[in-house]
Amino acid sequence: MNTIEIKEQPDPIDVLVQKYPSVFKNMDSNVPYDLPSGWVKLLDDACIELSVVLDEERKSTPETPDNPLFVPLQIKEKFGGLRFYYMMNTENNDLVRTVQRLIDSAEDKSYTVCEVTGKPGELCKNGWHFKTLCEEVRIRNGFELVGHKEFD
């Protein structure tokens, strides 16, 4: 009889939390998240830039536990796209716009990346369920491309 070795993989959000403490240090451990595996790289890329701008701001404006600079509230897929909800406590409007631009960019890119594989993908629909999927995953799961004549 063959034995199967099962290796436990770390949760992708836990990896990002450890890799980018300046982004996730104020995240409540009970924060709901559902980060599809295909979008981990998208969020990783956004966190690289987020950590730089947040660390820079913290040098000039220290935060307190009662008034944290940046707090992730929720990370998930919704209607086929990445959603990253957060709260900021700052009067620095340039920082707010920069953070919003970085997160908006990752969310926009999610509509071009398969949430399952990380390969190039397109927005698809199966009934009332929307997903961004590559061709292979789309066909295997019975999804149709959004915008085709079936949905016009």
Secondary structure, DSSP 4 states (H G I P E B T S, - for coil): ------PPPPPHHHHHHHH-HHHHTT--TT--B---GGGHHHHHHHHHHHHHHHHHHHHHS--BTTB-SEEEEEEEEETTEEEEEEEE--S-HHHHHHHHHHHHHHHHHGGGB-TTTSSB-EEEEETTEEEEE-HHHHHHTT-EETTSGGG-
